[in-house]
Amino acid sequence: MECENCCRYDWLMNLAEPFASTWHAHLSLGFEKRETATILARREHVGPLRVQKPLYPEGEAVCHAIVLHPPSGIVGGDELEIDVRVGPGAHALLTTPGASKWYRSAGAWARQRLSLTVDAGGVLEWLPQESIVFDAARAAMSSSIDLHAEARFIGMEVLCLGRRASGEAFANGAVHLGTRVQRAGQPIWLERGQMEGGSGLLNSPAGLAGFSISGTLLVVAPHIKSGLLAACREIPLQEAGARSGLTQLPDMLVARYLGHSSEAARHWFAALWQQLRPALIGRAAQTPRIWNT
């Protein structure tokens, strides 16, 4: 979703910081199973974070929701919080209508905090479109995922540093990342990252190896069969020179991507999702319609 102010930010990037008020926004969603249906039982918001209505392209058992941020761009000083709970036996799929844009800042940090909870037998698929971090942005993104032992989760994140197509590298600013996954009260995945614009880590083999796009797919489910990993490794990349990796841990699978094309990254993750979803959730993957607009 674009707006007049967002377009203004895009062409005023020579300024120290776009002229905009900062937003403190919070969205809280609760999904519950009622008989054979999953419903959006709780929807509370403060500021510009919304879900317009639940969608059911797969039938009543799976509730799709599109998380909207009407300003589209995130500027220094913005604070966004998204809190989602999926109740016992419920199934929710959340995505976004387009890429998130993190604009340059004169010094203030922009922050997004994501808190996801899935109860026994619940399923949550968190599949946002990519996050574009402009040069000189100061972005902090944290995710906390709390899962019951019998819950299932698929989460995707694609991060674009700079705007390569426009000739803009990520030469200034910083990105802080943090992801914590807890299952049955025990941490099973803890990851923290800090990338400074123009730093050696962006080109180091131990960092991003010179690539501008990085992506991660996290899958947590009971009893992931080893043959599923082998099947995923057969899925080819569309981008020449890109790199990928897949690792299986106890009840968890992790996929990584490095490249220069966010479209190619999303295509590979979507192909993995199409392979994993029927095996772990029992449903064929149905691409959200908003991805095609």
Backbone torsions as a table, in degrees:
resi	resn	phi	psi	omega
1	MET	NA	127.2	179.5
2	GLU	-107.9	156.4	174.5
3	CYS	-142.5	167.8	-176.2
4	GLU	-58.1	-43.2	-178.9
5	ASN	-64.9	-38.3	-178.8
6	CYS	-63.4	-42.1	178.0
7	CYS	-62.0	-38.8	178.8
8	ARG	-61.2	-40.0	178.9
9	TYR	-62.2	-40.7	-175.2
10	ASP	-61.9	-39.0	-177.0
11	TRP	-94.1	-7.4	177.0
12	LEU	-99.8	31.6	-174.2
13	MET	-72.6	-8.2	175.5
14	ASN	-77.9	-14.3	176.1
15	LEU	-73.8	158.3	179.2
16	ALA	-60.5	-36.8	-179.7
17	GLU	-162.7	140.3	179.4
18	PRO	-59.5	147.8	175.8
19	PHE	-78.7	104.3	-177.6
20	ALA	-158.7	147.6	172.5
21	SER	-76.0	148.1	177.3
22	THR	-85.4	156.4	-177.6
23	TRP	-121.4	137.4	167.7
24	HIS	-113.6	108.4	-172.2
25	ALA	-126.6	145.7	-179.8
26	HIS	-139.4	135.3	176.9
27	LEU	-128.2	127.4	179.4
28	SER	-124.1	124.5	-177.7
29	LEU	-126.0	140.6	175.5
30	GLY	-132.4	125.7	-179.6
31	PHE	-110.0	136.4	-179.2
32	GLU	-132.4	151.4	174.7
33	LYS	-92.0	125.5	176.0
34	ARG	-122.5	107.0	-173.6
35	GLU	57.3	-114.4	-178.5
36	THR	-99.9	3.9	-174.3
37	ALA	-111.2	150.8	168.3
38	THR	-102.7	126.7	-179.3
39	ILE	-118.8	155.1	172.8
40	LEU	-85.8	93.2	-172.1
41	ALA	-83.8	-24.5	-179.9
42	ARG	-135.1	130.7	178.8
43	ARG	-145.6	103.2	-178.6
44	GLU	-126.8	140.3	179.0
45	HIS	-146.4	150.9	171.6
46	VAL	-132.1	126.9	-178.8
47	GLY	78.8	-169.2	-170.7
48	PRO	-84.9	62.9	167.2
49	LEU	-133.7	125.6	-172.6
50	ARG	-143.2	159.5	161.6
51	VAL	-127.3	120.8	-173.8
52	GLN	-72.9	-50.1	-179.9
53	LYS	-162.2	153.1	174.9
54	PRO	-72.2	147.8	-179.3
55	LEU	-122.7	150.0	-176.3
56	TYR	-134.8	60.8	179.9
57	PRO	-68.6	-16.9	-180.0
58	GLU	-105.6	6.1	-172.6
59	GLY	100.5	176.2	-168.9
60	GLU	-70.6	-15.0	-175.4
61	ALA	-72.1	-27.0	-176.6
62	VAL	-120.6	123.0	179.1
63	CYS	-99.7	119.3	174.5
64	HIS	-95.1	144.4	176.4
65	ALA	-143.4	142.1	179.3
66	ILE	-108.9	117.4	-179.6
67	VAL	-83.7	118.7	-176.3
68	LEU	-104.7	136.7	170.5
69	HIS	-123.3	89.8	-170.9
70	PRO	-51.7	-36.1	177.5
71	PRO	-65.9	-16.7	178.2
72	SER	70.7	-52.3	180.0
73	GLY	-93.8	152.9	179.2
74	ILE	-115.6	124.1	-174.9
75	VAL	-114.8	166.6	178.5
76	GLY	-54.7	130.2	-177.6
77	GLY	99.2	-17.5	177.4
78	ASP	-67.3	142.5	176.7
79	GLU	-130.8	112.2	179.9
80	LEU	-114.8	132.6	177.8
81	GLU	-129.8	129.6	178.2
82	ILE	-124.9	123.4	-176.9
83	ASP	-123.5	120.4	-177.0
84	VAL	-128.2	133.4	173.6
85	ARG	-127.6	129.7	176.2
86	VAL	-109.8	117.9	-175.4
87	GLY	-75.2	176.4	-177.4
88	PRO	-54.8	125.6	175.9
89	GLY	75.4	-3.1	-179.7
90	ALA	-82.7	161.6	-178.3
91	HIS	-139.8	118.4	-179.3
92	ALA	-127.5	143.4	173.9
93	LEU	-125.0	124.0	-179.4
94	LEU	-119.0	139.6	175.2
95	THR	-144.4	-173.5	179.8
96	THR	-128.2	157.8	-176.4
97	PRO	-77.8	-12.6	-178.8
98	GLY	-172.3	-174.7	-179.3
99	ALA	-68.7	144.9	171.2
100	SER	-86.3	134.4	-178.4
101	LYS	-113.3	122.5	178.1
102	TRP	-104.8	109.1	-173.0
103	TYR	-85.4	162.9	-177.4
104	ARG	-62.6	154.4	-177.1
105	SER	-134.7	147.0	175.6
106	ALA	-80.0	-6.4	178.8
107	GLY	162.7	-31.9	-177.9
108	ALA	-73.4	145.2	178.4
109	TRP	-86.4	145.1	167.8
110	ALA	-104.9	138.1	-173.2
111	ARG	-132.3	142.8	171.8
112	GLN	-131.7	126.9	179.0
113	ARG	-117.7	126.8	-178.4
114	LEU	-116.8	126.4	178.4
115	SER	-126.6	116.2	-176.1
116	LEU	-121.5	129.8	179.2
117	THR	-129.3	132.5	-179.9
118	VAL	-128.7	122.3	-178.2
119	ASP	-84.8	-179.5	-173.7
120	ALA	-54.7	127.4	177.7
121	GLY	74.7	1.4	-179.7
122	GLY	-83.4	160.6	178.9
123	VAL	-133.0	131.0	173.6
124	LEU	-129.7	128.5	173.8
125	GLU	-115.6	113.5	-179.3
126	TRP	-106.6	103.6	-170.4
127	LEU	-130.0	64.6	179.1
128	PRO	-72.2	158.6	170.6
129	GLN	-77.4	176.6	-166.1
130	GLU	-66.7	159.6	173.5
131	SER	-107.3	122.7	179.8
132	ILE	-103.6	117.7	-179.5
133	VAL	-102.3	110.0	-178.7
134	PHE	-69.0	157.1	174.0
135	ASP	-56.2	136.9	178.6
136	ALA	74.4	10.0	172.4
137	ALA	-73.9	156.8	173.9
138	ARG	-127.6	98.1	-169.4
139	ALA	-120.0	132.7	176.1
140	ALA	-124.1	120.8	-177.8
141	MET	-125.7	123.2	179.6
142	SER	-129.2	144.0	-179.8
143	SER	-132.8	131.0	175.4
144	SER	-122.7	121.4	-174.2
145	ILE	-123.0	117.1	-175.8
146	ASP	-115.9	115.8	-172.0
147	LEU	-120.7	139.2	168.6
148	HIS	-69.4	157.8	-177.9
149	ALA	-57.7	-30.8	-178.4
150	GLU	-103.5	13.8	176.4
151	ALA	-84.7	161.0	176.2
152	ARG	-129.4	142.8	-174.9
153	PHE	-143.4	135.8	170.5
154	ILE	-129.1	122.0	-178.3
155	GLY	-132.3	139.2	-176.4
156	MET	-128.7	143.2	174.7
157	GLU	-146.4	127.3	174.9
158	VAL	-120.1	125.1	-175.5
159	LEU	-115.9	127.0	179.1
160	CYS	-112.8	118.6	179.0
161	LEU	-97.7	115.2	-174.8
162	GLY	78.3	-178.2	178.8
163	ARG	-124.4	85.4	-173.4
164	ARG	-57.7	-39.9	-178.5
165	ALA	-63.7	-25.2	178.6
166	SER	-96.9	6.0	-179.9
167	GLY	78.4	16.0	-177.8
168	GLU	-102.5	119.0	175.1
169	ALA	-92.9	165.1	176.4
170	PHE	-89.9	82.1	-173.3
171	ALA	-96.3	-18.9	-178.3
172	ASN	-138.8	167.5	179.4
173	GLY	89.6	-165.2	-176.6
174	ALA	-161.7	153.7	174.4
175	VAL	-130.3	128.8	173.9
176	HIS	-113.7	130.7	-177.8
177	LEU	-125.6	142.8	176.0
178	GLY	-150.1	129.9	178.4
179	THR	-134.8	128.7	177.4
180	ARG	-128.6	125.9	176.1
181	VAL	-117.2	126.5	179.5
182	GLN	-121.1	133.7	-179.0
183	ARG	-130.3	127.2	-178.4
184	ALA	53.7	37.3	177.4
185	GLY	81.3	0.7	-178.1
186	GLN	-118.0	134.8	177.6
187	PRO	-68.5	131.2	178.0
188	ILE	-118.2	-12.0	178.8
189	TRP	-153.0	124.9	178.0
190	LEU	-138.1	118.6	-176.1
191	GLU	-136.8	133.0	175.7
192	ARG	-131.7	141.8	179.0
193	GLY	-143.0	146.7	176.6
194	GLN	-138.5	118.9	-178.8
195	MET	-123.0	119.9	177.8
196	GLU	-94.9	137.1	178.6
197	GLY	-58.2	131.4	178.7
198	GLY	77.1	3.3	-177.3
199	SER	-77.0	161.6	179.9
200	GLY	-64.4	-23.6	-179.0
201	LEU	-62.6	-28.2	-178.6
202	LEU	-66.7	-27.7	-179.8
203	ASN	-106.9	-8.4	-177.1
204	SER	-72.6	144.2	174.1
205	PRO	-59.3	-24.1	177.8
206	ALA	-84.0	-5.4	179.0
207	GLY	-115.8	-120.9	-177.5
208	LEU	-94.8	-0.5	173.5
209	ALA	54.8	32.5	177.0
210	GLY	85.8	-1.0	179.6
211	PHE	-86.3	149.6	-179.0
212	SER	-98.4	-13.8	-178.2
213	ILE	-117.3	130.3	173.2
214	SER	-132.2	148.6	-178.4
215	GLY	-148.3	153.2	179.7
216	THR	-138.4	137.1	171.1
217	LEU	-120.7	123.0	178.1
218	LEU	-111.7	130.2	179.6
219	VAL	-128.0	125.1	178.4
220	VAL	-127.2	125.1	-179.9
221	ALA	-162.3	152.0	176.7
222	PRO	-68.9	139.3	168.0
223	HIS	60.0	57.0	174.6
224	ILE	-76.9	120.1	-177.4
225	LYS	-74.4	143.4	-176.5
226	SER	-63.3	-29.8	179.9
227	GLY	-64.7	-22.2	179.6
228	LEU	-68.2	-37.0	177.5
229	LEU	-62.7	-44.3	179.6
230	ALA	-62.0	-40.2	179.1
231	ALA	-64.9	-39.4	178.6
232	CYS	-66.0	-35.4	-179.7
233	ARG	-69.0	-14.3	177.2
234	GLU	-83.7	-9.5	-177.6
235	ILE	-77.7	121.3	-174.3
236	PRO	-79.3	159.6	173.2
237	LEU	-88.9	147.3	177.9
238	GLN	-91.5	-17.8	-174.7
239	GLU	-101.0	121.2	178.8
240	ALA	-64.2	133.4	177.3
241	GLY	85.8	-8.8	178.3
242	ALA	-70.9	161.3	-179.6
243	ARG	-124.8	148.7	178.2
244	SER	-147.0	162.1	177.5
245	GLY	-154.5	147.6	178.3
246	LEU	-132.3	134.4	-179.6
247	THR	-134.0	137.5	175.6
248	GLN	-109.8	128.2	176.1
249	LEU	-116.2	173.0	177.2
250	PRO	-56.6	116.2	178.8
251	ASP	58.2	29.0	-178.0
252	MET	-153.7	143.3	175.2
253	LEU	-131.3	136.0	-177.5
254	VAL	-124.0	128.4	175.8
255	ALA	-118.8	139.4	-179.4
256	ARG	-126.0	151.1	179.2
257	TYR	-140.9	138.3	171.4
258	LEU	-131.7	130.7	179.5
259	GLY	-172.3	-160.6	177.8
260	HIS	-123.8	1.1	-177.6
261	SER	-120.7	114.0	177.6
262	SER	-67.8	-32.4	178.9
263	GLU	-64.5	-42.6	178.7
264	ALA	-66.6	-37.1	177.9
265	ALA	-62.9	-47.4	179.9
266	ARG	-64.0	-36.4	179.4
267	HIS	-63.7	-41.9	-179.7
268	TRP	-67.4	-43.8	178.3
269	PHE	-63.9	-38.4	178.3
270	ALA	-64.4	-37.4	177.6
271	ALA	-66.2	-39.5	174.8
272	LEU	-62.3	-43.8	178.9
273	TRP	-59.1	-41.1	179.4
274	GLN	-65.3	-29.0	177.2
275	GLN	-79.4	-40.3	-172.1
276	LEU	-81.3	-36.9	-171.9
277	ARG	-60.7	-48.6	179.2
278	PRO	-62.0	-36.7	-176.6
279	ALA	-72.2	-35.7	-173.5
280	LEU	-102.4	-24.2	-175.6
281	ILE	-116.4	-19.9	178.9
282	GLY	83.3	19.6	179.1
283	ARG	-136.9	138.5	174.4
284	ALA	-66.1	145.0	179.5
285	ALA	-70.6	130.1	176.4
286	GLN	-120.3	110.8	-174.8
287	THR	-61.3	127.9	175.9
288	PRO	-56.1	133.0	-176.2
289	ARG	-59.1	-31.9	-176.6
290	ILE	-63.0	-23.8	178.3
291	TRP	-65.5	-21.4	-176.2
292	ASN	-96.3	3.7	-177.8
293	THR	-99.1	NA	NA
